[in-house]
Amino acid sequence: MSDRQFVEQLCARPGMYGLNGTYHPTAMLLMGFDLARDGALLRGFREWLTVRKGEPSSLVWYALVFQEALPGVSLLNWGRLEPEQDLRAVDHLFSLVLEFLDVRDDADVLARMYMEYHGLHALNGTADQGSRNP
């Protein structure tokens, strides 16, 4: 099964993976799958999210996705979301991951994304944090 097929199946049938449609468990399952694959699923995802946002960030990918999906909602509330907020955040997460897989799987596009990422840090005078979590 390809990464895309896995994410599409996870999106279509979350209950099959023990998920209940809430953001935190969904993000953690993706993180666990990524770790099990030695980072191969989401390598570059955080950098890609940063480039999309257009400014450097020290946040981990699941926090960046959460902020984009639910602007103005505190990360401290992510375990206490309204059902429609969870749905919006989960849908946004899957949408972004599937979009990212197209970038990740195209070497030329991926190289350009990394150049933009490093350029963001150079323009802002920040140290490159790479994929390290805060």
Disulfide bonds with the S-S distance in Angstrom:
none
